[in-house]
Every structure is written in structure tokens, then in C-alpha cells.
Amino acid sequence: MLVVSRFRVAEGEREVFRGELEGAHALLAARPGYVDGTIGRNLDEPTLWVLTTRWEHVGAYRRALSSYDVKLGAVPLLSRAVDEPSAYEVVEPGTVLNIESSRSIG
């Protein structure tokens, strides 16, 4: 599974945010089920940042978010992400996709 978290960051907060995002990414990367991830900054809008992570499955990602270290050191930063869906299933030729339905209660 793929997680895409986008952030809007004021220009004056760039260096502090980058360090915090690198720290959050390191905490996530230490969790079981983490596959890989990257941090990026938009070329056209440099106040827009992204953290992408890949996980073995959704359960591994959810367990990572509920771990004590991640709750303490990463979730506060992740809660600053743009409010939009962030979890995606990877679509590859021939794979069966999840049933299309909203997972949010609302």
C-alpha cells in the first residue's frame, strides 16, 4: 500500500519542517512492514511538501501509526498534512482491487 501525505509549509518554516519531516520518516521507517519512502518538495510550488511511504499492507501501516514512538514523534507532524485521503492501494496489471466504497464515516 502507498501513503501520500502532502503539507503546506510557510517559506520561513522550511528548514525546521524539513528536519521534523525527516525525523517522522525515520520513525515510520523503523516500523515492521515499512517498505520504502521518500520526502519531496514541489518544483513549482516550493511551499508544498510530500512524504510518501510504502507498506507491506494496510495493517502494517495502521500498527505503525499506533506505536508509542510514532504517536509521540510523528503523528503530531502528520496531523498537519493537507486534509485529504492519503492511503492508496498499489494498482498493478492483473491485481484484484478493493471494492470501491468510502471507508470514512460521515
Stockholm file with secondary structure:
# STOCKHOLM 1.0

chainA/1-106         MLVVSRFRVAEGEREVFRGELEGAHALLAARPGYVDGTIGRNLDEPTLWVLTTRWEHVGAYRRALSSYDVKLGAVPLLSRAVDEPSAYEVVEPGTVLNIESSRSIG
#=GR chainA/1-106 SS CEEEEEEECCGGGHHHHHHHHHHHHHHHHTSTTEEEEEEEECSSCTTEEEEEEEESSHHHHHHHHHSHHHHHHTHHHHTTSCSSCCEECCCCTTCCCCCCCCCCCC
#=GC SS_cons         CEEEEEEECCGGGHHHHHHHHHHHHHHHHTSTTEEEEEEEECSSCTTEEEEEEEESSHHHHHHHHHSHHHHHHTHHHHTTSCSSCCEECCCCTTCCCCCCCCCCCC
//
